[in-house]
Every structure is written in structure tokens, then in C-alpha cells.
């Protein structure tokens, strides 16, 4: 039998306190399927872990994944930056895009001279 995931206890504590699996995955920077598997396995062993229903209504539910093509060089540079920070490439890219959007820095990053583009 394989050893339990090193963050198993933390995942279950957060789940029992009502934190959704997708939010646990983001907070702990581990894969969402891993969190679901930990919770499912714990339930099958009799652990009392609540079920999480997806919210319904406009603007609710999981965000759609965004696929962004990268050149080999850009991917390698970003992967190195992600490793330096101890996060995955998708987590780093998400953080970069969130920072650019929230700080209204698209024009500065693109350096295209159009402040409204």
C-alpha cells in the first residue's frame, strides 16, 4: 500500500472546515485531482468529509482553463522561474496573468504604445 500523501491531513482538515477541493488545491498548490482523490479515499475509509456541491447560477462554477501556446524558449524560461519559486508552471503563469490584469499592466508588458489596448 502506498504511503499517504504528505499533505493528506491538511487537505482533510480544510475539507472538514468547508473549504472546497478546488480552493484547497489552489491554496496548497497541489493538483485538484490529487485533492479529490485524497478526499474520496478518506470517505471510502469511513472519514466524515462533507460533500461539496457546485454553485449554480450566473458566473458560478469552475473557471474554464485557458490554453496559451508558448515557444520552447518562453516555456523553458517560465519553467525555470516556476521551479525557483517552488510552484508549477501553470500556477506561475496564472499568477503572472492575474498580476498583469489586476495592476492594469498589459500595455506596459506588451510595450505596444497603446495605453487602451
C-alpha positions in Angstrom: 0.0 0.0 0.0 1.5 3.4 -1.0 2.3 5.9 1.7 -0.3 8.6 2.2 0.2 12.0 0.5 2.3 14.3 2.7 -0.4 16.9 2.8 -3.3 14.4 3.4 -4.1 15.7 7.0 -4.0 19.3 5.8 -6.3 18.5 2.9 -8.8 16.7 5.2 -8.7 19.4 7.8 -9.5 22.1 5.2 -12.2 20.0 3.6 -13.9 19.3 7.0 -13.9 23.1 7.7 -15.8 23.6 4.5 -13.1 24.7 2.0 -13.9 23.4 -1.5 -11.5 21.0 -3.1 -10.6 23.4 -5.9 -9.7 26.1 -3.3 -7.7 23.5 -1.3 -5.7 22.7 -4.4 -5.0 26.3 -5.1 -4.1 27.1 -1.5 -1.8 24.2 -1.1 -0.5 24.3 -4.7 -1.3 20.7 -5.5 -3.3 19.2 -8.3 -7.0 19.3 -8.0 -7.4 15.6 -8.9 -5.0 14.8 -6.1 -7.2 16.7 -3.6 -10.3 14.9 -4.9 -8.5 11.5 -4.6 -7.4 12.2 -1.0 -11.0 13.1 -0.1 -12.6 10.2 -1.9 -10.1 7.7 -0.4 -10.7 9.1 3.1 -14.5 8.8 2.6 -14.1 5.2 1.4 -12.2 4.5 4.7 -15.1 6.0 6.7 -13.8 9.5 7.3 -16.5 12.1 7.8 -15.8 14.6 5.0 -18.6 16.8 3.6 -19.7 16.7 0.0 -19.3 19.8 -2.0 -21.9 20.8 -4.5 -21.1 23.1 -7.3 -22.6 26.5 -7.0 -25.3 27.2 -9.7 -26.2 30.5 -11.3 -24.6 33.2 -13.5 -20.9 33.4 -13.1 -20.6 30.5 -10.8 -18.8 27.2 -11.1 -15.2 26.5 -12.0 -13.3 28.8 -14.3 -12.6 27.5 -17.7 -9.0 26.6 -18.4 -7.1 28.9 -20.7 -4.6 27.4 -23.1 -1.8 29.7 -24.2 0.7 28.5 -26.8 4.3 29.2 -25.8 7.5 29.0 -27.7 10.0 26.4 -26.4 12.3 29.2 -25.1 9.4 31.0 -23.3 8.3 27.7 -21.8 11.8 26.9 -20.6 12.3 30.4 -19.1 8.9 30.3 -17.3 9.5 26.7 -16.1 12.8 27.8 -14.6 11.1 30.8 -12.9 8.4 28.4 -11.6 11.0 26.0 -10.2 12.9 28.8 -8.5 9.7 29.8 -6.7 8.7 26.2 -5.9 5.4 26.3 -7.9 4.2 24.6 -11.1 4.3 26.2 -14.5 0.5 26.6 -14.6 0.5 28.2 -11.2 3.2 30.7 -12.1 1.5 31.6 -15.4 -1.8 32.1 -13.6 -0.1 34.4 -11.1 1.6 36.4 -13.8 -1.6 36.9 -15.7 -3.6 37.8 -12.6 -0.9 40.4 -11.6 -0.8 41.9 -15.1 -4.6 42.1 -15.2 -5.1 43.4 -11.7 -2.4 46.1 -12.0 -3.6 47.1 -15.5 -0.1 46.4 -16.9 -0.9 44.9 -20.2 0.2 47.9 -22.3 3.4 48.2 -20.3 4.2 44.5 -20.6 3.4 44.5 -24.4 5.2 47.8 -24.9 3.0 48.5 -27.9 2.4 52.2 -27.2 -1.4 51.8 -27.0 -2.5 52.6 -23.4 -6.0 51.4 -24.0 -5.3 48.2 -25.9 
